[in-house]
Amino acid sequence: MLDEDGNPVGPNEEGYLGGSRLLAAMMRTIYGDPDRYVSQYWTRFPGIYMTGDSAKRDEDGYVWVIGRVDDVIKVSGYRLGTAKSKAHWLAIPRYRRQR
């Protein structure tokens, strides 16, 4: 887990989840857009694959995944932005916020 500057965080401190040891799933690409794959997962901290999740390691060494660092939800392999979902629901009169 790394902080905003790429430094390791201490026990029970939240940071960006990533790693430099490659697994087979990390060596793939985004179909039809290999440049986006590199910019999305490999450029924030050079040489470190970033998962897009935040996490912390407790004093016993266990990793706790906190959640996404962006506003994206993945459902059945589709990435959904929360802003797009919110706009959809607010377009339905009975779900609009009451003022």
Jmol script that loads the backbone (N, CA, C; Angstrom):
load data "model"
ATOM      1  N   MET A   1       0.830  -1.162   0.000  1.00  0.00           N
ATOM      2  CA  MET A   1       0.000   0.000   0.000  1.00  0.00           C
ATOM      3  C   MET A   1       0.887   1.241   0.000  1.00  0.00           C
ATOM      4  N   LEU A   2       0.515   2.177  -0.866  1.00  0.00           N
ATOM      5  CA  LEU A   2       1.332   3.376  -1.032  1.00  0.00           C
ATOM      6  C   LEU A   2       0.498   4.623  -0.782  1.00  0.00           C
ATOM      7  N   ASP A   3       1.169   5.684  -0.311  1.00  0.00           N
ATOM      8  CA  ASP A   3       0.479   6.959  -0.140  1.00  0.00           C
ATOM      9  C   ASP A   3       0.499   7.746  -1.455  1.00  0.00           C
ATOM     10  N   GLU A   4       0.022   8.967  -1.431  1.00  0.00           N
ATOM     11  CA  GLU A   4      -0.064   9.804  -2.636  1.00  0.00           C
ATOM     12  C   GLU A   4       1.281   9.987  -3.347  1.00  0.00           C
ATOM     13  N   ASP A   5       2.375   9.945  -2.572  1.00  0.00           N
ATOM     14  CA  ASP A   5       3.705  10.170  -3.138  1.00  0.00           C
ATOM     15  C   ASP A   5       4.424   8.873  -3.515  1.00  0.00           C
ATOM     16  N   GLY A   6       3.758   7.728  -3.320  1.00  0.00           N
ATOM     17  CA  GLY A   6       4.375   6.449  -3.666  1.00  0.00           C
ATOM     18  C   GLY A   6       5.194   5.831  -2.547  1.00  0.00           C
ATOM     19  N   ASN A   7       5.070   6.360  -1.331  1.00  0.00           N
ATOM     20  CA  ASN A   7       5.787   5.807  -0.184  1.00  0.00           C
ATOM     21  C   ASN A   7       4.915   4.775   0.523  1.00  0.00           C
ATOM     22  N   PRO A   8       5.519   3.718   1.052  1.00  0.00           N
ATOM     23  CA  PRO A   8       4.729   2.716   1.784  1.00  0.00           C
ATOM     24  C   PRO A   8       4.038   3.346   3.004  1.00  0.00           C
ATOM     25  N   VAL A   9       2.819   2.929   3.265  1.00  0.00           N
ATOM     26  CA  VAL A   9       2.100   3.423   4.440  1.00  0.00           C
ATOM     27  C   VAL A   9       2.340   2.476   5.607  1.00  0.00           C
ATOM     28  N   GLY A  10       2.162   2.985   6.806  1.00  0.00           N
ATOM     29  CA  GLY A  10       2.367   2.186   8.008  1.00  0.00           C
ATOM     30  C   GLY A  10       1.170   1.304   8.324  1.00  0.00           C
ATOM     31  N   PRO A  11       1.288   0.502   9.390  1.00  0.00           N
ATOM     32  CA  PRO A  11       0.182  -0.359   9.802  1.00  0.00           C
ATOM     33  C   PRO A  11      -1.089   0.444  10.060  1.00  0.00           C
ATOM     34  N   ASN A  12      -2.215  -0.082   9.617  1.00  0.00           N
ATOM     35  CA  ASN A  12      -3.537   0.526   9.792  1.00  0.00           C
ATOM     36  C   ASN A  12      -3.704   1.874   9.102  1.00  0.00           C
ATOM     37  N   GLU A  13      -2.834   2.193   8.162  1.00  0.00           N
ATOM     38  CA  GLU A  13      -2.991   3.408   7.361  1.00  0.00           C
ATOM     39  C   GLU A  13      -3.475   3.006   5.979  1.00  0.00           C
ATOM     40  N   GLU A  14      -4.466   3.742   5.483  1.00  0.00           N
ATOM     41  CA  GLU A  14      -5.027   3.436   4.164  1.00  0.00           C
ATOM     42  C   GLU A  14      -4.125   3.973   3.059  1.00  0.00           C
ATOM     43  N   GLY A  15      -4.004   3.205   1.983  1.00  0.00           N
ATOM     44  CA  GLY A  15      -3.207   3.624   0.841  1.00  0.00           C
ATOM     45  C   GLY A  15      -3.679   2.953  -0.433  1.00  0.00           C
ATOM     46  N   TYR A  16      -2.983   3.235  -1.518  1.00  0.00           N
ATOM     47  CA  TYR A  16      -3.305   2.637  -2.812  1.00  0.00           C
ATOM     48  C   TYR A  16      -2.765   1.220  -2.851  1.00  0.00           C
ATOM     49  N   LEU A  17      -3.602   0.272  -3.300  1.00  0.00           N
ATOM     50  CA  LEU A  17      -3.187  -1.128  -3.387  1.00  0.00           C
ATOM     51  C   LEU A  17      -2.506  -1.365  -4.729  1.00  0.00           C
ATOM     52  N   GLY A  18      -1.303  -1.897  -4.678  1.00  0.00           N
ATOM     53  CA  GLY A  18      -0.556  -2.174  -5.907  1.00  0.00           C
ATOM     54  C   GLY A  18       0.563  -3.143  -5.615  1.00  0.00           C
ATOM     55  N   GLY A  19       1.305  -3.497  -6.656  1.00  0.00           N
ATOM     56  CA  GLY A  19       2.417  -4.413  -6.454  1.00  0.00           C
ATOM     57  C   GLY A  19       3.333  -4.460  -7.651  1.00  0.00           C
ATOM     58  N   SER A  20       4.551  -4.900  -7.417  1.00  0.00           N
ATOM     59  CA  SER A  20       5.535  -4.971  -8.500  1.00  0.00           C
ATOM     60  C   SER A  20       5.775  -6.399  -8.962  1.00  0.00           C
ATOM     61  N   ARG A  21       5.279  -7.400  -8.235  1.00  0.00           N
ATOM     62  CA  ARG A  21       5.431  -8.800  -8.639  1.00  0.00           C
ATOM     63  C   ARG A  21       4.255  -9.152  -9.542  1.00  0.00           C
ATOM     64  N   LEU A  22       4.550  -9.505 -10.763  1.00  0.00           N
ATOM     65  CA  LEU A  22       3.504  -9.728 -11.751  1.00  0.00           C
ATOM     66  C   LEU A  22       2.843 -11.098 -11.635  1.00  0.00           C
ATOM     67  N   LEU A  23       1.538 -11.094 -11.813  1.00  0.00           N
ATOM     68  CA  LEU A  23       0.753 -12.321 -11.935  1.00  0.00           C
ATOM     69  C   LEU A  23       0.231 -12.370 -13.361  1.00  0.00           C
ATOM     70  N   ALA A  24      -0.190 -13.518 -13.810  1.00  0.00           N
ATOM     71  CA  ALA A  24      -0.654 -13.663 -15.193  1.00  0.00           C
ATOM     72  C   ALA A  24      -1.785 -12.685 -15.526  1.00  0.00           C
ATOM     73  N   ALA A  25      -2.699 -12.455 -14.616  1.00  0.00           N
ATOM     74  CA  ALA A  25      -3.828 -11.564 -14.888  1.00  0.00           C
ATOM     75  C   ALA A  25      -3.384 -10.114 -15.082  1.00  0.00           C
ATOM     76  N   MET A  26      -2.250  -9.734 -14.527  1.00  0.00           N
ATOM     77  CA  MET A  26      -1.762  -8.361 -14.657  1.00  0.00           C
ATOM     78  C   MET A  26      -1.054  -8.113 -15.979  1.00  0.00           C
ATOM     79  N   MET A  27      -0.649  -9.157 -16.656  1.00  0.00           N
ATOM     80  CA  MET A  27       0.128  -8.995 -17.881  1.00  0.00           C
ATOM     81  C   MET A  27      -0.745  -8.943 -19.125  1.00  0.00           C
ATOM     82  N   ARG A  28      -2.035  -8.817 -18.944  1.00  0.00           N
ATOM     83  CA  ARG A  28      -2.944  -8.725 -20.076  1.00  0.00           C
ATOM     84  C   ARG A  28      -3.046  -7.281 -20.532  1.00  0.00           C
ATOM     85  N   THR A  29      -3.966  -7.010 -21.401  1.00  0.00           N
ATOM     86  CA  THR A  29      -4.162  -5.652 -21.892  1.00  0.00           C
ATOM     87  C   THR A  29      -5.655  -5.358 -21.947  1.00  0.00           C
ATOM     88  N   ILE A  30      -6.015  -4.161 -22.298  1.00  0.00           N
ATOM     89  CA  ILE A  30      -7.412  -3.818 -22.534  1.00  0.00           C
ATOM     90  C   ILE A  30      -7.637  -4.022 -24.018  1.00  0.00           C
ATOM     91  N   TYR A  31      -8.585  -4.854 -24.383  1.00  0.00           N
ATOM     92  CA  TYR A  31      -8.811  -5.218 -25.776  1.00  0.00           C
ATOM     93  C   TYR A  31      -8.924  -3.980 -26.665  1.00  0.00           C
ATOM     94  N   GLY A  32      -8.073  -3.915 -27.655  1.00  0.00           N
ATOM     95  CA  GLY A  32      -8.111  -2.830 -28.628  1.00  0.00           C
ATOM     96  C   GLY A  32      -7.532  -1.509 -28.142  1.00  0.00           C
ATOM     97  N   ASP A  33      -7.031  -1.465 -26.909  1.00  0.00           N
ATOM     98  CA  ASP A  33      -6.495  -0.206 -26.393  1.00  0.00           C
ATOM     99  C   ASP A  33      -5.335  -0.453 -25.428  1.00  0.00           C
ATOM    100  N   PRO A  34      -4.202  -0.956 -25.941  1.00  0.00           N
ATOM    101  CA  PRO A  34      -3.074  -1.257 -25.057  1.00  0.00           C
ATOM    102  C   PRO A  34      -2.491  -0.020 -24.372  1.00  0.00           C
ATOM    103  N   ASP A  35      -2.603   1.146 -25.005  1.00  0.00           N
ATOM    104  CA  ASP A  35      -2.089   2.371 -24.376  1.00  0.00           C
ATOM    105  C   ASP A  35      -2.891   2.728 -23.128  1.00  0.00           C
ATOM    106  N   ARG A  36      -4.199   2.514 -23.191  1.00  0.00           N
ATOM    107  CA  ARG A  36      -5.045   2.790 -22.015  1.00  0.00           C
ATOM    108  C   ARG A  36      -4.688   1.839 -20.877  1.00  0.00           C
ATOM    109  N   TYR A  37      -4.366   0.595 -21.212  1.00  0.00           N
ATOM    110  CA  TYR A  37      -3.962  -0.369 -20.184  1.00  0.00           C
ATOM    111  C   TYR A  37      -2.743   0.150 -19.427  1.00  0.00           C
ATOM    112  N   VAL A  38      -1.768   0.630 -20.156  1.00  0.00           N
ATOM    113  CA  VAL A  38      -0.550   1.154 -19.518  1.00  0.00           C
ATOM    114  C   VAL A  38      -0.877   2.386 -18.683  1.00  0.00           C
ATOM    115  N   SER A  39      -1.629   3.334 -19.252  1.00  0.00           N
ATOM    116  CA  SER A  39      -1.925   4.566 -18.511  1.00  0.00           C
ATOM    117  C   SER A  39      -2.830   4.308 -17.310  1.00  0.00           C
ATOM    118  N   GLN A  40      -3.726   3.349 -17.417  1.00  0.00           N
ATOM    119  CA  GLN A  40      -4.678   3.057 -16.336  1.00  0.00           C
ATOM    120  C   GLN A  40      -4.015   2.362 -15.152  1.00  0.00           C
ATOM    121  N   TYR A  41      -3.127   1.408 -15.425  1.00  0.00           N
ATOM    122  CA  TYR A  41      -2.621   0.548 -14.358  1.00  0.00           C
ATOM    123  C   TYR A  41      -1.145   0.703 -14.022  1.00  0.00           C
ATOM    124  N   TRP A  42      -0.339   1.316 -14.889  1.00  0.00           N
ATOM    125  CA  TRP A  42       1.109   1.305 -14.697  1.00  0.00           C
ATOM    126  C   TRP A  42       1.780   2.664 -14.573  1.00  0.00           C
ATOM    127  N   THR A  43       1.081   3.771 -14.725  1.00  0.00           N
ATOM    128  CA  THR A  43       1.789   5.054 -14.772  1.00  0.00           C
ATOM    129  C   THR A  43       1.777   5.851 -13.473  1.00  0.00           C
ATOM    130  N   ARG A  44       0.841   5.626 -12.589  1.00  0.00           N
ATOM    131  CA  ARG A  44       0.804   6.429 -11.362  1.00  0.00           C
ATOM    132  C   ARG A  44       2.114   6.308 -10.589  1.00  0.00           C
ATOM    133  N   PHE A  45       2.571   5.082 -10.406  1.00  0.00           N
ATOM    134  CA  PHE A  45       3.858   4.815  -9.770  1.00  0.00           C
ATOM    135  C   PHE A  45       4.607   3.864 -10.704  1.00  0.00           C
ATOM    136  N   PRO A  46       5.563   4.358 -11.489  1.00  0.00           N
ATOM    137  CA  PRO A  46       6.246   3.545 -12.504  1.00  0.00           C
ATOM    138  C   PRO A  46       6.771   2.216 -11.948  1.00  0.00           C
ATOM    139  N   GLY A  47       6.477   1.146 -12.699  1.00  0.00           N
ATOM    140  CA  GLY A  47       6.931  -0.186 -12.317  1.00  0.00           C
ATOM    141  C   GLY A  47       6.042  -0.893 -11.315  1.00  0.00           C
ATOM    142  N   ILE A  48       4.969  -0.232 -10.884  1.00  0.00           N
ATOM    143  CA  ILE A  48       4.058  -0.834  -9.917  1.00  0.00           C
ATOM    144  C   ILE A  48       2.663  -0.891 -10.528  1.00  0.00           C
ATOM    145  N   TYR A  49       2.083  -2.080 -10.538  1.00  0.00           N
ATOM    146  CA  TYR A  49       0.723  -2.280 -11.044  1.00  0.00           C
ATOM    147  C   TYR A  49      -0.255  -1.789  -9.980  1.00  0.00           C
ATOM    148  N   MET A  50      -1.121  -0.849 -10.355  1.00  0.00           N
ATOM    149  CA  MET A  50      -2.118  -0.320  -9.428  1.00  0.00           C
ATOM    150  C   MET A  50      -3.470  -0.952  -9.715  1.00  0.00           C
ATOM    151  N   THR A  51      -4.101  -1.503  -8.690  1.00  0.00           N
ATOM    152  CA  THR A  51      -5.367  -2.213  -8.855  1.00  0.00           C
ATOM    153  C   THR A  51      -6.564  -1.280  -8.972  1.00  0.00           C
ATOM    154  N   GLY A  52      -6.432  -0.046  -8.496  1.00  0.00           N
ATOM    155  CA  GLY A  52      -7.574   0.872  -8.457  1.00  0.00           C
ATOM    156  C   GLY A  52      -8.325   0.775  -7.142  1.00  0.00           C
ATOM    157  N   ASP A  53      -7.772   0.044  -6.183  1.00  0.00           N
ATOM    158  CA  ASP A  53      -8.408  -0.120  -4.874  1.00  0.00           C
ATOM    159  C   ASP A  53      -7.572   0.543  -3.789  1.00  0.00           C
ATOM    160  N   SER A  54      -8.243   0.903  -2.699  1.00  0.00           N
ATOM    161  CA  SER A  54      -7.516   1.353  -1.517  1.00  0.00           C
ATOM    162  C   SER A  54      -7.543   0.216  -0.506  1.00  0.00           C
ATOM    163  N   ALA A  55      -6.519   0.156   0.335  1.00  0.00           N
ATOM    164  CA  ALA A  55      -6.415  -0.934   1.298  1.00  0.00           C
ATOM    165  C   ALA A  55      -5.542  -0.500   2.462  1.00  0.00           C
ATOM    166  N   LYS A  56      -5.559  -1.303   3.504  1.00  0.00           N
ATOM    167  CA  LYS A  56      -4.644  -1.096   4.630  1.00  0.00           C
ATOM    168  C   LYS A  56      -4.188  -2.456   5.117  1.00  0.00           C
ATOM    169  N   ARG A  57      -3.031  -2.484   5.759  1.00  0.00           N
ATOM    170  CA  ARG A  57      -2.498  -3.723   6.353  1.00  0.00           C
ATOM    171  C   ARG A  57      -2.555  -3.524   7.867  1.00  0.00           C
ATOM    172  N   ASP A  58      -3.190  -4.464   8.558  1.00  0.00           N
ATOM    173  CA  ASP A  58      -3.287  -4.315  10.008  1.00  0.00           C
ATOM    174  C   ASP A  58      -1.991  -4.747  10.692  1.00  0.00           C
ATOM    175  N   GLU A  59      -1.951  -4.615  11.997  1.00  0.00           N
ATOM    176  CA  GLU A  59      -0.717  -4.920  12.736  1.00  0.00           C
ATOM    177  C   GLU A  59      -0.339  -6.401  12.676  1.00  0.00           C
ATOM    178  N   ASP A  60      -1.279  -7.276  12.308  1.00  0.00           N
ATOM    179  CA  ASP A  60      -0.985  -8.701  12.154  1.00  0.00           C
ATOM    180  C   ASP A  60      -0.542  -9.061  10.737  1.00  0.00           C
ATOM    181  N   GLY A  61      -0.525  -8.074   9.834  1.00  0.00           N
ATOM    182  CA  GLY A  61      -0.089  -8.319   8.470  1.00  0.00           C
ATOM    183  C   GLY A  61      -1.206  -8.639   7.491  1.00  0.00           C
ATOM    184  N   TYR A  62      -2.441  -8.673   7.969  1.00  0.00           N
ATOM    185  CA  TYR A  62      -3.567  -8.950   7.080  1.00  0.00           C
ATOM    186  C   TYR A  62      -3.917  -7.709   6.271  1.00  0.00           C
ATOM    187  N   VAL A  63      -4.239  -7.911   4.990  1.00  0.00           N
ATOM    188  CA  VAL A  63      -4.602  -6.806   4.105  1.00  0.00           C
ATOM    189  C   VAL A  63      -6.119  -6.665   4.080  1.00  0.00           C
ATOM    190  N   TRP A  64      -6.597  -5.452   4.291  1.00  0.00           N
ATOM    191  CA  TRP A  64      -8.024  -5.134   4.261  1.00  0.00           C
ATOM    192  C   TRP A  64      -8.269  -4.249   3.048  1.00  0.00           C
ATOM    193  N   VAL A  65      -9.026  -4.752   2.075  1.00  0.00           N
ATOM    194  CA  VAL A  65      -9.365  -3.944   0.901  1.00  0.00           C
ATOM    195  C   VAL A  65     -10.544  -3.058   1.287  1.00  0.00           C
ATOM    196  N   ILE A  66     -10.351  -1.754   1.174  1.00  0.00           N
ATOM    197  CA  ILE A  66     -11.355  -0.782   1.609  1.00  0.00           C
ATOM    198  C   ILE A  66     -12.379  -0.525   0.510  1.00  0.00           C
ATOM    199  N   GLY A  67     -11.924  -0.332  -0.710  1.00  0.00           N
ATOM    200  CA  GLY A  67     -12.841  -0.062  -1.820  1.00  0.00           C
ATOM    201  C   GLY A  67     -12.108   0.593  -2.973  1.00  0.00           C
ATOM    202  N   ARG A  68     -12.862   1.040  -3.936  1.00  0.00           N
ATOM    203  CA  ARG A  68     -12.294   1.669  -5.131  1.00  0.00           C
ATOM    204  C   ARG A  68     -11.801   3.074  -4.819  1.00  0.00           C
ATOM    205  N   VAL A  69     -10.736   3.496  -5.513  1.00  0.00           N
ATOM    206  CA  VAL A  69     -10.251   4.865  -5.372  1.00  0.00           C
ATOM    207  C   VAL A  69     -10.906   5.774  -6.407  1.00  0.00           C
ATOM    208  N   ASP A  70     -11.593   5.163  -7.379  1.00  0.00           N
ATOM    209  CA  ASP A  70     -12.346   5.962  -8.347  1.00  0.00           C
ATOM    210  C   ASP A  70     -13.836   5.675  -8.146  1.00  0.00           C
ATOM    211  N   ASP A  71     -14.664   6.293  -8.915  1.00  0.00           N
ATOM    212  CA  ASP A  71     -16.103   6.102  -8.784  1.00  0.00           C
ATOM    213  C   ASP A  71     -16.612   5.122  -9.825  1.00  0.00           C
ATOM    214  N   VAL A  72     -16.016   3.939  -9.872  1.00  0.00           N
ATOM    215  CA  VAL A  72     -16.402   2.930 -10.849  1.00  0.00           C
ATOM    216  C   VAL A  72     -16.847   1.675 -10.116  1.00  0.00           C
ATOM    217  N   ILE A  73     -17.943   1.108 -10.579  1.00  0.00           N
ATOM    218  CA  ILE A  73     -18.459  -0.143 -10.045  1.00  0.00           C
ATOM    219  C   ILE A  73     -18.409  -1.158 -11.186  1.00  0.00           C
ATOM    220  N   LYS A  74     -17.921  -2.341 -10.906  1.00  0.00           N
ATOM    221  CA  LYS A  74     -17.860  -3.365 -11.946  1.00  0.00           C
ATOM    222  C   LYS A  74     -18.948  -4.395 -11.689  1.00  0.00           C
ATOM    223  N   VAL A  75     -19.834  -4.565 -12.665  1.00  0.00           N
ATOM    224  CA  VAL A  75     -20.941  -5.512 -12.555  1.00  0.00           C
ATOM    225  C   VAL A  75     -20.916  -6.416 -13.777  1.00  0.00           C
ATOM    226  N   SER A  76     -20.788  -7.712 -13.559  1.00  0.00           N
ATOM    227  CA  SER A  76     -20.767  -8.692 -14.652  1.00  0.00           C
ATOM    228  C   SER A  76     -19.777  -8.314 -15.748  1.00  0.00           C
ATOM    229  N   GLY A  77     -18.627  -7.793 -15.354  1.00  0.00           N
ATOM    230  CA  GLY A  77     -17.591  -7.445 -16.317  1.00  0.00           C
ATOM    231  C   GLY A  77     -17.746  -6.077 -16.947  1.00  0.00           C
ATOM    232  N   TYR A  78     -18.809  -5.347 -16.615  1.00  0.00           N
ATOM    233  CA  TYR A  78     -19.016  -4.004 -17.171  1.00  0.00           C
ATOM    234  C   TYR A  78     -18.665  -2.964 -16.124  1.00  0.00           C
ATOM    235  N   ARG A  79     -17.927  -1.940 -16.552  1.00  0.00           N
ATOM    236  CA  ARG A  79     -17.557  -0.859 -15.655  1.00  0.00           C
ATOM    237  C   ARG A  79     -18.621   0.233 -15.722  1.00  0.00           C
ATOM    238  N   LEU A  80     -19.227   0.536 -14.576  1.00  0.00           N
ATOM    239  CA  LEU A  80     -20.270   1.548 -14.502  1.00  0.00           C
ATOM    240  C   LEU A  80     -19.797   2.705 -13.637  1.00  0.00           C
ATOM    241  N   GLY A  81     -19.848   3.905 -14.176  1.00  0.00           N
ATOM    242  CA  GLY A  81     -19.506   5.080 -13.396  1.00  0.00           C
ATOM    243  C   GLY A  81     -20.686   5.490 -12.533  1.00  0.00           C
ATOM    244  N   THR A  82     -20.412   5.890 -11.284  1.00  0.00           N
ATOM    245  CA  THR A  82     -21.511   6.251 -10.399  1.00  0.00           C
ATOM    246  C   THR A  82     -22.229   7.509 -10.867  1.00  0.00           C
ATOM    247  N   ALA A  83     -21.535   8.423 -11.520  1.00  0.00           N
ATOM    248  CA  ALA A  83     -22.182   9.643 -12.011  1.00  0.00           C
ATOM    249  C   ALA A  83     -23.230   9.303 -13.075  1.00  0.00           C
ATOM    250  N   LYS A  84     -22.893   8.351 -13.936  1.00  0.00           N
ATOM    251  CA  LYS A  84     -23.846   7.946 -14.978  1.00  0.00           C
ATOM    252  C   LYS A  84     -25.062   7.260 -14.356  1.00  0.00           C
ATOM    253  N   SER A  85     -24.846   6.424 -13.367  1.00  0.00           N
ATOM    254  CA  SER A  85     -25.947   5.752 -12.682  1.00  0.00           C
ATOM    255  C   SER A  85     -26.831   6.756 -11.957  1.00  0.00           C
ATOM    256  N   LYS A  86     -26.195   7.700 -11.284  1.00  0.00           N
ATOM    257  CA  LYS A  86     -26.950   8.716 -10.557  1.00  0.00           C
ATOM    258  C   LYS A  86     -27.805   9.536 -11.515  1.00  0.00           C
ATOM    259  N   ALA A  87     -27.248   9.930 -12.654  1.00  0.00           N
ATOM    260  CA  ALA A  87     -27.999  10.708 -13.644  1.00  0.00           C
ATOM    261  C   ALA A  87     -29.211   9.929 -14.138  1.00  0.00           C
ATOM    262  N   HIS A  88     -29.022   8.629 -14.334  1.00  0.00           N
ATOM    263  CA  HIS A  88     -30.138   7.784 -14.781  1.00  0.00           C
ATOM    264  C   HIS A  88     -31.266   7.787 -13.753  1.00  0.00           C
ATOM    265  N   TRP A  89     -30.925   7.552 -12.479  1.00  0.00           N
ATOM    266  CA  TRP A  89     -31.951   7.485 -11.441  1.00  0.00           C
ATOM    267  C   TRP A  89     -32.616   8.837 -11.213  1.00  0.00           C
ATOM    268  N   LEU A  90     -31.858   9.910 -11.298  1.00  0.00           N
ATOM    269  CA  LEU A  90     -32.453  11.238 -11.081  1.00  0.00           C
ATOM    270  C   LEU A  90     -33.354  11.666 -12.235  1.00  0.00           C
ATOM    271  N   ALA A  91     -33.226  11.008 -13.383  1.00  0.00           N
ATOM    272  CA  ALA A  91     -34.108  11.309 -14.511  1.00  0.00           C
ATOM    273  C   ALA A  91     -35.497  10.709 -14.314  1.00  0.00           C
ATOM    274  N   ILE A  92     -35.651   9.809 -13.372  1.00  0.00           N
ATOM    275  CA  ILE A  92     -36.943   9.189 -13.075  1.00  0.00           C
ATOM    276  C   ILE A  92     -37.616  10.017 -11.980  1.00  0.00           C
ATOM    277  N   PRO A  93     -38.763  10.646 -12.280  1.00  0.00           N
ATOM    278  CA  PRO A  93     -39.383  11.578 -11.332  1.00  0.00           C
ATOM    279  C   PRO A  93     -39.571  11.047  -9.909  1.00  0.00           C
ATOM    280  N   ARG A  94     -39.977   9.815  -9.743  1.00  0.00           N
ATOM    281  CA  ARG A  94     -40.240   9.342  -8.376  1.00  0.00           C
ATOM    282  C   ARG A  94     -38.972   9.096  -7.564  1.00  0.00           C
ATOM    283  N   TYR A  95     -37.799   9.068  -8.217  1.00  0.00           N
ATOM    284  CA  TYR A  95     -36.533   8.885  -7.507  1.00  0.00           C
ATOM    285  C   TYR A  95     -35.751  10.170  -7.305  1.00  0.00           C
ATOM    286  N   ARG A  96     -36.255  11.268  -7.806  1.00  0.00           N
ATOM    287  CA  ARG A  96     -35.545  12.545  -7.621  1.00  0.00           C
ATOM    288  C   ARG A  96     -35.514  12.914  -6.150  1.00  0.00           C
ATOM    289  N   ARG A  97     -34.485  13.644  -5.800  1.00  0.00           N
ATOM    290  CA  ARG A  97     -34.357  14.103  -4.410  1.00  0.00           C
ATOM    291  C   ARG A  97     -35.470  15.076  -4.081  1.00  0.00           C
ATOM    292  N   GLN A  98     -35.954  14.969  -2.868  1.00  0.00           N
ATOM    293  CA  GLN A  98     -36.962  15.915  -2.391  1.00  0.00           C
ATOM    294  C   GLN A  98     -36.236  17.090  -1.771  1.00  0.00           C
ATOM    295  N   ARG A  99     -36.694  18.286  -2.084  1.00  0.00           N
ATOM    296  CA  ARG A  99     -36.032  19.477  -1.501  1.00  0.00           C
ATOM    297  C   ARG A  99     -36.867  20.083  -0.429  1.00  0.00           C
TER     298      ARG A  99
END
end "model"
wireframe off; spacefill off
backbone 0.3
color backbone group
